[in-house]
C-alpha cells in the first residue's frame, strides 16, 4: 500500500494549518508543495503529515504541522531575506520555497550560530532558553522563533532585534520534545 503524499499535504494544510489561524497565503502555498516526507527517515514517512512529533534524527524532532505553521507565520518571512534553520529541515525547505536564502545548522554544535546576521531564525526543537548566540545573530529587524520549554508545556517565543536591543514576546503554547543538548539544567533548592 502506498501513501498519497500530495493528498496528505493538502489535507494537512486544510485540517491542521488553516484551522490554526495560519492565514498567510504564500506560507500556505509553500506548505502545500514542500514534501515533508523527504525530511524524515523512510520508515517514518507515513507519519510525515500526522499531528505527531516525528524524530528525524537521534534527539532531533520536527515540529507538528500546526506548530511549524504558526511559528513560521509569526516570523513573517519575506522573499529575499536571509534565514537560519537550526535543526529545522522542514522549516528550511518551506522558507526556501518562499524565496528566502537559507543556511541550515545541523550537527553537534547547535548552540553556536554561524558568522553573519539573519532576518529569520527558526528552530524546530524545544529548548530551555534560546542561546545568546542565536539572538546575537539577528540582523536589525530580524526575528527568531523557538519553543522554550522548562516543564510539561512550552511557549513559542518570538525574539525581535531593534536598534537598541532584542525584545521577546510569547506567542502560543506548544510541547515539542526538547532538542538533544538543550535539556533543562537541574537545579537544587531547599
The 8 nearest C-alpha neighbors of each residue, nearest first, counted from 0:
[[1, 2, 3, 45, 4, 44, 42, 41],
 [2, 0, 3, 4, 45, 44, 5, 7],
 [1, 3, 4, 0, 45, 7, 6, 44],
 [2, 4, 6, 5, 7, 1, 8, 45],
 [3, 5, 7, 6, 2, 8, 36, 34],
 [6, 4, 8, 7, 3, 9, 32, 31],
 [7, 5, 9, 4, 8, 3, 10, 11],
 [6, 8, 4, 10, 5, 9, 11, 48],
 [9, 7, 11, 5, 10, 6, 31, 4],
 [8, 10, 6, 12, 11, 7, 31, 13],
 [9, 11, 7, 13, 8, 12, 14, 6],
 [12, 10, 8, 15, 14, 9, 13, 48],
 [13, 11, 16, 9, 10, 15, 14, 17],
 [12, 14, 10, 17, 11, 15, 16, 9],
 [15, 13, 11, 10, 12, 18, 16, 17],
 [16, 14, 11, 65, 18, 12, 13, 17],
 [17, 15, 12, 65, 19, 18, 21, 68],
 [18, 16, 21, 19, 20, 13, 12, 15],
 [17, 19, 20, 16, 15, 14, 13, 21],
 [18, 20, 16, 17, 21, 15, 65, 69],
 [21, 19, 17, 18, 22, 16, 69, 23],
 [20, 22, 17, 19, 16, 23, 69, 68],
 [21, 23, 20, 24, 17, 27, 72, 26],
 [24, 22, 26, 25, 21, 27, 72, 75],
 [23, 25, 27, 26, 22, 28, 21, 29],
 [26, 24, 28, 27, 23, 29, 97, 30],
 [27, 25, 29, 24, 23, 28, 30, 97],
 [26, 28, 24, 30, 29, 25, 31, 23],
 [27, 29, 25, 31, 26, 30, 24, 32],
 [30, 28, 26, 31, 32, 27, 93, 96],
 [29, 31, 27, 28, 32, 33, 26, 93],
 [30, 32, 28, 29, 8, 9, 27, 33],
 [31, 33, 29, 30, 34, 28, 8, 5],
 [34, 32, 30, 35, 29, 93, 31, 92],
 [35, 33, 36, 37, 32, 8, 4, 38],
 [34, 36, 37, 47, 38, 33, 89, 48],
 [35, 37, 44, 47, 34, 38, 39, 45],
 [36, 38, 35, 39, 34, 44, 40, 41],
 [39, 37, 36, 35, 88, 89, 40, 55],
 [38, 40, 55, 37, 36, 44, 43, 41],
 [39, 41, 42, 43, 55, 44, 38, 37],
 [42, 40, 44, 43, 39, 36, 37, 45],
 [41, 43, 40, 44, 45, 39, 46, 36],
 [44, 42, 41, 45, 40, 46, 39, 47],
 [45, 43, 36, 41, 47, 46, 42, 39],
 [44, 46, 43, 47, 2, 36, 42, 48],
 [47, 45, 49, 44, 43, 48, 53, 51],
 [48, 46, 36, 44, 45, 35, 49, 43],
 [49, 47, 46, 11, 7, 8, 50, 64],
 [50, 48, 46, 51, 47, 11, 63, 64],
 [49, 51, 63, 64, 48, 52, 65, 15],
 [52, 50, 49, 63, 53, 46, 48, 62],
 [51, 53, 63, 61, 62, 60, 54, 175],
 [54, 52, 60, 61, 55, 51, 46, 47],
 [53, 55, 60, 59, 56, 61, 52, 57],
 [54, 56, 39, 60, 59, 53, 40, 61],
 [57, 55, 59, 54, 58, 60, 39, 40],
 [58, 56, 59, 54, 55, 179, 60, 178],
 [57, 59, 179, 178, 56, 60, 54, 177],
 [60, 58, 56, 57, 54, 178, 55, 179],
 [59, 61, 54, 53, 55, 124, 62, 52],
 [62, 60, 53, 123, 52, 63, 54, 55],
 [61, 63, 123, 67, 66, 52, 64, 60],
 [62, 64, 66, 65, 51, 50, 52, 67],
 [65, 63, 67, 66, 68, 62, 50, 15],
 [66, 64, 16, 68, 15, 63, 67, 69],
 [67, 65, 69, 63, 68, 64, 62, 70],
 [66, 68, 70, 64, 62, 69, 65, 71],
 [69, 67, 65, 71, 66, 70, 64, 72],
 [68, 70, 72, 66, 67, 71, 21, 65],
 [71, 69, 67, 73, 72, 68, 66, 144],
 [70, 72, 74, 68, 73, 69, 67, 75],
 [71, 73, 69, 75, 74, 70, 68, 23],
 [74, 72, 70, 71, 75, 69, 157, 144],
 [73, 75, 71, 72, 76, 142, 70, 144],
 [74, 76, 72, 73, 77, 71, 142, 119],
 [77, 75, 74, 119, 78, 71, 80, 72],
 [78, 76, 80, 79, 75, 99, 97, 98],
 [77, 79, 98, 99, 80, 97, 76, 100],
 [78, 80, 99, 98, 77, 100, 81, 97],
 [81, 79, 99, 78, 77, 118, 100, 82],
 [80, 82, 100, 117, 118, 99, 101, 119],
 [83, 81, 119, 101, 117, 120, 118, 100],
 [82, 84, 120, 102, 101, 103, 119, 85],
 [85, 83, 103, 121, 87, 91, 120, 104],
 [84, 86, 122, 104, 87, 121, 103, 83],
 [87, 85, 105, 122, 123, 104, 88, 84],
 [86, 88, 123, 85, 84, 90, 122, 89],
 [89, 87, 91, 90, 86, 92, 38, 84],
 [88, 90, 92, 91, 87, 35, 93, 38],
 [89, 91, 93, 87, 92, 88, 94, 84],
 [92, 90, 88, 94, 89, 93, 84, 87],
 [91, 93, 95, 89, 90, 94, 96, 88],
 [94, 92, 90, 96, 95, 91, 29, 33],
 [93, 95, 97, 91, 96, 92, 99, 90],
 [96, 94, 99, 92, 98, 97, 93, 91],
 [95, 97, 93, 94, 98, 29, 92, 99],
 [98, 96, 94, 95, 99, 78, 29, 93],
 [99, 97, 78, 95, 96, 79, 94, 100],
 [98, 100, 79, 95, 80, 78, 94, 81],
 [101, 99, 81, 82, 95, 80, 79, 98],
 [102, 100, 82, 83, 99, 81, 95, 103],
 [103, 101, 83, 82, 84, 104, 100, 81],
 [102, 104, 84, 83, 85, 101, 105, 91],
 [105, 103, 85, 84, 86, 102, 109, 106],
 [106, 104, 86, 103, 85, 109, 107, 108],
 [105, 107, 108, 109, 104, 86, 85, 103],
 [106, 108, 109, 105, 180, 110, 179, 104],
 [109, 107, 110, 106, 111, 105, 104, 112],
 [108, 110, 111, 107, 105, 104, 106, 85],
 [109, 111, 108, 130, 112, 132, 133, 181],
 [112, 110, 109, 132, 108, 113, 133, 130],
 [111, 113, 133, 132, 110, 136, 114, 109],
 [114, 112, 115, 111, 136, 104, 116, 83],
 [115, 113, 112, 116, 136, 111, 117, 132],
 [114, 116, 113, 136, 117, 112, 138, 137],
 [115, 117, 136, 138, 137, 114, 118, 135],
 [116, 118, 137, 81, 138, 82, 119, 136],
 [117, 119, 141, 81, 138, 82, 80, 142],
 [120, 118, 82, 142, 117, 141, 143, 83],
 [121, 119, 143, 83, 82, 84, 144, 142],
 [122, 120, 144, 84, 143, 145, 85, 83],
 [121, 123, 85, 145, 87, 124, 86, 84],
 [124, 122, 87, 62, 61, 86, 121, 125],
 [125, 123, 178, 122, 60, 177, 175, 176],
 [124, 126, 177, 146, 178, 147, 175, 176],
 [127, 125, 147, 181, 128, 177, 148, 178],
 [126, 128, 148, 147, 149, 183, 182, 181],
 [129, 127, 126, 147, 130, 148, 181, 149],
 [128, 130, 126, 131, 133, 127, 147, 145],
 [131, 129, 132, 133, 128, 110, 134, 111],
 [130, 132, 134, 133, 135, 129, 110, 136],
 [133, 131, 135, 130, 134, 111, 112, 136],
 [134, 132, 136, 131, 135, 130, 112, 129],
 [133, 135, 131, 136, 132, 137, 130, 143],
 [134, 136, 132, 133, 137, 131, 116, 138],
 [137, 135, 116, 133, 134, 117, 132, 138],
 [138, 136, 141, 117, 116, 135, 134, 118],
 [139, 137, 141, 116, 117, 118, 140, 136],
 [138, 140, 160, 161, 141, 162, 137, 118],
 [139, 141, 160, 161, 138, 159, 142, 118],
 [142, 140, 118, 138, 137, 139, 160, 119],
 [141, 143, 159, 119, 158, 74, 118, 120],
 [144, 142, 120, 158, 157, 121, 119, 159],
 [145, 143, 157, 121, 156, 120, 70, 74],
 [146, 144, 122, 156, 155, 121, 147, 143],
 [145, 147, 155, 125, 154, 156, 153, 148],
 [148, 146, 126, 127, 153, 128, 154, 125],
 [147, 149, 153, 127, 150, 126, 125, 146],
 [150, 148, 127, 183, 153, 147, 151, 152],
 [149, 151, 152, 148, 153, 183, 127, 174],
 [150, 152, 153, 174, 149, 148, 173, 175],
 [153, 151, 174, 150, 173, 148, 172, 154],
 [154, 152, 148, 174, 173, 147, 172, 146],
 [155, 153, 172, 146, 173, 147, 171, 156],
 [154, 156, 146, 170, 171, 145, 169, 172],
 [157, 155, 169, 145, 170, 168, 144, 146],
 [156, 158, 144, 168, 143, 167, 169, 159],
 [157, 159, 167, 143, 142, 166, 165, 156],
 [158, 160, 142, 166, 165, 141, 167, 140],
 [161, 159, 165, 139, 140, 141, 164, 137],
 [160, 162, 139, 164, 163, 140, 165, 159],
 [163, 161, 164, 139, 160, 140, 165, 138],
 [162, 164, 161, 165, 160, 139, 166, 159],
 [165, 163, 161, 160, 162, 166, 159, 139],
 [164, 166, 160, 159, 161, 158, 167, 163],
 [167, 165, 159, 158, 160, 164, 168, 161],
 [168, 166, 158, 157, 159, 165, 156, 169],
 [169, 167, 157, 156, 170, 158, 166, 159],
 [170, 168, 156, 155, 157, 154, 171, 167],
 [169, 171, 155, 156, 168, 154, 157, 172],
 [172, 170, 155, 154, 173, 169, 156, 69],
 [173, 171, 154, 153, 155, 152, 174, 170],
 [174, 172, 153, 154, 175, 152, 155, 171],
 [173, 175, 152, 153, 176, 151, 172, 148],
 [176, 174, 125, 173, 62, 124, 177, 52],
 [175, 177, 125, 178, 124, 174, 60, 52],
 [178, 176, 125, 126, 124, 182, 179, 175],
 [177, 179, 124, 125, 181, 59, 58, 126],
 [180, 178, 58, 181, 177, 59, 182, 57],
 [179, 181, 182, 178, 58, 177, 109, 126],
 [182, 180, 126, 178, 179, 127, 177, 183],
 [181, 183, 180, 177, 184, 127, 126, 179],
 [184, 182, 127, 149, 185, 181, 126, 148],
 [183, 185, 182, 186, 127, 181, 149, 187],
 [186, 184, 183, 187, 182, 188, 149, 127],
 [187, 185, 184, 188, 183, 189, 149, 182],
 [186, 188, 185, 189, 184, 183, 149, 182],
 [187, 189, 186, 185, 184, 183, 149, 150],
 [188, 187, 186, 185, 184, 183, 149, 150]]
